[in-house]
Amino acid sequence: EPFFNFDVYTNGQPRLMIYDANIAMFNFHFAEVDIRSDAEPVRVTITMNPAEMAVTCYINGEAKQTIEIPDTYVAGALPQVIAVGSDNRAGNDQFFKGQLFSFSMHSEALSADEVAAGSDKALIAKYDFTTNNNANAHLSGNGNDLVGELLIADPNAPAALRLIPQLKNHITLPEIIADMPLTFDAVVSLPTTYADRAGS
């Protein structure tokens, strides 16, 4: 079935790894971007824009790299069960190794101005763990709420979601969402010491 993975690859480089509607694999690897930082958390945003046939990675609201979507890509839909900080593939142990402060998903490709402004346009889901890190912190409030519960792996974690390998955090979409257009947005902290895969 179609597969969609937004993760941090080697040396802090974000990527989207997608199996499209024909189960062909596409790897949008932002090799010019490094989200690792020992200072402030970093906001990483990725948009899939079918009008421009491009995937763009923004860091703190600023466009850093754009990758063309091949014309062989066949648009499909997101899987309805989405893993946060982990991976739905059986046997995969690439759990996110940093801190996750917030994340959101949008059913449109936000413009550069909307990304810079932190727009909630076309919001599918939004979680902010800085305001409530001991319970489900769903904040979308737009009638298109997710169903199920996002579990918090470490209730003692200060102002962020920390993950443990044995616990997978899942959310379930109540309806089919197209994989394009789409925007992912997350605020994360990943130390500069991480050189291998940092996970989903």
Secondary structure, 3 states (H helix, E strand, C coil): CCEEEEEECHHHCEEEEEECCCCCEEEEECCCCCCCCCCCCEEEEEEEECCCCEEEEEECCEEEEEEECCCCCCCCECCCEEEECCCCCCCCCCCCCCEEEEEEEECCCCCHHHHHHCCCCCEEEEEECCCCCCCCCECCCCCCCCECCCCCCCCCCCCCECCCCCCCEEEECCCCCECCCEEEEEEEECCCCCCCCCEC
